[in-house]
């Protein structure tokens, strides 16, 4: 899941900027993998076409291009589906962006698999593993 933190309207596109990016889900950038995106905050909103982008400020940091989704507003929560084990194992902490909280939804029940690290926890983990900041 990711939170929309900005909406940008230009001549031909509406861009939804999120608080996550390609380090957490690299598949769309790496080989144009398709992941269904759902607006959990406004599932019945009027459909509109969006680019859903990450927060890394790198070319290609996009989860979806020209995708029809229910209206997206700032602070809406989007679910990016089928971002399972391979996505996590391919992820990284580029620019010190922590990996996201992981949940499994099965039979209407939500189970937390991994919680997102705080900045302090992330720095401690990197230093414990012999990395440098």
N, C-alpha and C positions, 0 to 999 in steps of 0.2 A: 504494500500500500504506500501511497505517496500523497502528500498534500500539495495542492496548487497554491503557489505563493505569488503568482503574478499572471496577468492576462495582458497580452499585447495585440492590438488591432492594427494591421497595416492595410495597404490597398487591397491585397488579394488573399490574405490569410489571417486567421486568428491563432495566436500562439499561447498555449497554456504552459507556463513555466512551473516546474515541480521542485520539491525539496529533495529529490533523489537524482541520480544521473547514471551514466554508463558504467561507472565502477561497480555499481550494485546490480546492474542488469545490462551486460555488454552484448548479448545476443542480437538485438535489433541493429546495433552499430556494426558489429563484426560481420554478420552475414544476412542482414535484413530479415531476421526471424520475426514472425508475426505473433504477437501476444494480444489476446482480447483485453480491452480496457473497459472497465465499468465505473460509472460515476456513482459511488455509494451514497453520496450526500444528496444527489438530485437525480435519481434513476428515471424519473418520469418527465424530465425537462425536455423542452422542445429540441429536436435534433439539430445539430449544427456541425460543420466541418472544422476540425482543429488539427494543428500540429501540437503534439504533446512532447515537450522538451525537458531535458535535465538541467542541472545547475552547475555544470562543470565549465561552461564557456569554451567548449572545444567543438570544432566542426563535426557535425554528425551526432551530437549528443541528443538523440531523439528516440523516443519510445514509439512514436507513430507519426506518420505524415499524412495529412489530408484524410483524416479518419472521422467518420460521422459518429458523434457521441451525443448523449443528452447534454443540454446546456451545462457548461462548466463555469463556475464562479470562483473567485478567490476564496481560499480556505476549504474548498471542496476536497473530499478524500476520494482518490481514485484507486481502484484495485487493478493491478496488472496480473492477469491470470496466467497459470501454467509457468510460473517462474520458480520452479522447484529446484531439486538437488543440483542439476547441472548448472543452473544460473548461479547458485551460491558458490559452487566450487570454481566457477570461472571468474568470480568477482574479486575485487581488491579494495584497498584503502587509498586509492589515488587521491592526492590532495587532502589527505587525512579525512576523507569522507567515510564514516563508519558504515559497515554493512547494515542493511535494514533488519528490523524485527521480522522473524519468519513465523508464519502461522500455517496450520493445516486446518482446512474446513472440510468436515466429513459428516454427512447426515445432519447438517444444521448446527453441529458443534464446532466451536473454534478452540484449537489447542495451540498454545505458544510453544514453538520448537526452540527458538533462539531469540533473545532480546537484543535490541540495538545497544551497543556500548556507548557510554558517555564519552566526551572528548578526553576526560582524565583517564578513564579506563582504557581507551584506545592507545593513548600515549604510554601508559604503564605497560600494556601488552607489548608494544613495539620495543620498548626499552628492555623488557625482560627477555625478549627473543634476540637481543644483541643488535637491534637496529639503531639507527641514529635519526634524530630529528633535525 
